[in-house]
Amino acid sequence: MPEAPHPTSLLETLEAITGPAGLLRGADAAPMLADWRSLYQGAALAVLRPGSTEELSACVKACVAAGVPMVPQGGNTSMVGGATPDESGRQIVIALTRMNRVRSIDTTDMTMVVEAGLVLKTAQDVAREAGALFPLSLGAEGSATIGGVLSTNAGGNTTVRYGNARELMLGLECVMPDGTIWNGLRRLRKDNTGYALRHLMVGAEGTLGFITAAALRLFPLPREEAVALCAVADEAAALALFRRFRDQDEGAVRAFEYMSGGSMHLVLDHVPGVSLPLAERAQHYVLVDLASSRPQAGLRGLLESVLEAAMEAGEVLDAALAESVAQRAAIWKLREEHPEGQKRAGASVKNDVSVPVSAVPEMIRRCSEALQKLIPGSRPVPFGHLGDGNIHMNLAQPPGMAAAEFLARSHDIMDCVNEIVRDYGGSFSAEHGIGRLKTDMMEDWRGGAELAAMQAIKAALDPLGLMNPGKVLP
């Protein structure tokens, strides 16, 4: 690795590339040095904010020449510390928030080319104004950026219908670890020309380079939408309801979300501006979201008929059907505020796991029982995307236990959940990624040929190990 020059010299070089607005230090940089969950507090030489791909390329070359590690950052909404620098103070955080332009949109091709710093909600709005839909949706969409959601292969609420971020990407532009620019912004549905390098960058969490722009898939806007919040008998009833909707019209199911009573009640008790549109609280809830671009799709009738049959079968105990856009938003707010409700209620340990959809009810029950035995008095608060098998099997601290004492058991809690998830052939990280939090699990879960291949790829593309060090790989 090259011998690093004096930091002042490097920062002067970087500021000359980006201009004064592109370099933050001190109090201006502080918000970008800690993660959203407050698990990590890092330090950095500076936060760099290039304004273009060419500026970023020049900055990366300068950092490589100086041997200075780089930490890519988008909206800083990582749940696993994936965009936070370490405590050494030697790293440079490179935030792409100034690179936020929409380069093109084509509603014949149904594609949109945007820069990595564009906020996800803005991308949705731009597509909608053009008469199209960009369907990726998640709780942090008002802060998360396109580069971030692609770098983590974010899932979110509509995966059951549209897939993860990977399925919504056609091509990428990237700055590689040596500073060279790779232009792979092809808007093609078919491009069978060797290794699909774009898919290598998606989900790499910035360890293989910077995603600077992306060609994204668009879809027709829905003509009809129907949303309901249901109280269900138990986890098995939630799955049975999903099967009823899937069997009636799989293409109409845009989202299908499970929420435990424990997690929902933290939202109701701690988050202002929410209310339960049902007669009384329950132990299990489901949010059903149907959408169709077909004219006269009859979604309201479908929703009512399926719920009626499920009530007769004892699966659904009560239901509230949204009658307006505002009511749909209010029901979705109840789901989206689960992370905030848990945060406001105290410390919690996150377990972002996935299993085959058929195994979700049994997995939730087994994990809840095991966690309560592990830490008596703790509160399992699972919720998530039942339709694609991804449940956030979270645990809230017991009343009376200090947060620090509870969080000290984080890895015991994660191990407890993961061993059960392993029984079903599941994954210990469904959509949040590995980041800094879960690198120690990679050897056990992905060791052997799979991990060796990942390490070989990393060594080939980033031989100096300067791209987001300490993340993803053990």
Residue, then its C-alpha position, 0 to 999 in steps of 0.5 A: m500500500p502506498e505511504a499516505p501523505h500528510p492528511t492536509s495535502l490529500l484534503e487540499t487535493l480533494e477539495a480542489i477537485t470537488g470545490p469547497a461544497g464537496l468537502l465536509r469536516g467537523a460538525d458538518a460531517a458529524p451526522m454522517l459518521a454514525d449509523w441510523r441505529s446508533l450502533y456505531q460511532g465512527a471517525a473520518l478524515a472528512v466527508l467527501r461529496p463529489g458532484s459528478t462521476e468524473e469528480l468521483s473518479a479523480c477523488v478515488k484515484a487521489c485516495v488510492a495514491a494516498g492509500v486512504p480507505m473509502v467508505p461509500q454512503g448514500g442516505n445513511t439508512s443502513m441497519v447493519g453499519g454498512a456505511t459507517p467509517d471505523e474509529s481510526g479516523r483514517q478513512i474518507v466517507i464519500a457521500l453521493t448525495r450531490m449526484n442526484r440527477v435524473r438523466s433520462i426517462d423513456t415510457t416506451d422503453m419503460t426505463m429511467v436512468v438516474e444518478a446514485g444520490l437520487v432519493l428513492k422517494t424522488a425516483q418514485d415521484v419522477a416516474r409517476e409524473a411521467g405516467a409510470l411506476f418505479p415500484l421499489s418501496l421501503g420504510a426509509e424511502g424518504s432518505a435512502t438513495i438509489g445507489g444505496v438500495l442497489s448496493t444493498n440489494a434492498g427488498g422492501n414491501t413490494t418484493v412479492r410482486y416486483g422482486n428486489a432492487r436487483e430485479l429492477m436494474l438493467g444497467l449500471e455506471c460505476v467508479m471502480p476501486d482504482g478510479t476508472i469509470w465503467n459505463g454499463l448503462r445499457r437499457l436492454r432487457k437482453d444482454n448476454t455478453g459474458y459475466a453480468l458485472r452489474h449483478l456483482m456490484v448489486g449487493a456488494e455494499g460498496t466493497l467492489g466500487f461505487i455505483t454512480a448511476a443506474a438504468l431502472r425498470l419502470f412499470p405501468l401505473p396501477r388503475e385500481e388499488a385496494v388495501a386492508l388491515c386484518a386481525v388474524a387468528d395466528e401466524a398460520a392464519a396469516l399464511a392461509l390468507f396469503r394463499r387465498f389471495r395468491d390462488q385467486d389472483e397472484g398478479a394482484v398481490r402487491a404486498f402482504e405484510y405480517m405484524s405481531g401484536g407486540s410490535m404493532h402495540l409499540v407503534l400504537d403506544h409510542v408513535p404519534g399520529v397513528s391509530l388502529p382502525l379495528a374495534e380492538r387490539a389483536q395478537h396478529y395482524v396482516l396488511v393486504d395491498l392489491a393493485s392492478s394496471r388492468p381496467q376494471a380489475g375488480l380488486r375491491g370485490l376480490l378483497e371483500s370475497v376473500l376476506e369473507a371466506a377467511m372470516e367464515a374459516g376463522e382465519v380473519l377476526d376483523a378487518a378494515l378496508a381503506e375507503s380513500v387514499a388517505q386511509r390507505a396511507a394511514i394503514w401503511k403508516l402503521r406498518e412502516e412505523h414498526p422500526e420507529g416504534q421499537k426504537r422509541a420503546g427502548a433497545s431492540v436486537k434486529n434479526d433480518v431473516s428469511v425462510p421458505v414462505s411455507a415455514v414462516p409461521e413455525m419459524i416465528r413461533r419457535c423463535s419467539e419461544a426460544l428467545q423468551k427462554l433465552i432472556p426471560g421477560s423479553r418481548p418478541v416483536p416480529f413483523g415483515h414481508l410474509g409474502d416473500g418469506n422475510i421476517h424481521m424476528n426482532l426482540a425488545q428489551p425486557p422492562g427493568m433491564a438496562a439497554a446496555e445489558f440487553l444489547a450485550r446479549s445481541h450475538d446470543i440473540m442472533d445466534c438463537v434465531n439463526e440456528i432455528v432459521r438454519d433448520y429451514g434452509g433460510s438466510f441470516s440476512a434477507e434484505h439488510g445485508i452484512g455491513r459491519l454487524k454480521t461479518d462474523m457470521m459469514e464463515d459459518w454460513r457461507g464458508g468454503a467455496e462460496l466465501a473463497a470465491m467472494q474473497a477472490i473477487k474482492a482481491a482481484l478488483d480491490p487488491l489494496g483493500l481500500m473499498n469499504p474495509g471491514k464490511v461484508l467479508p470476515 
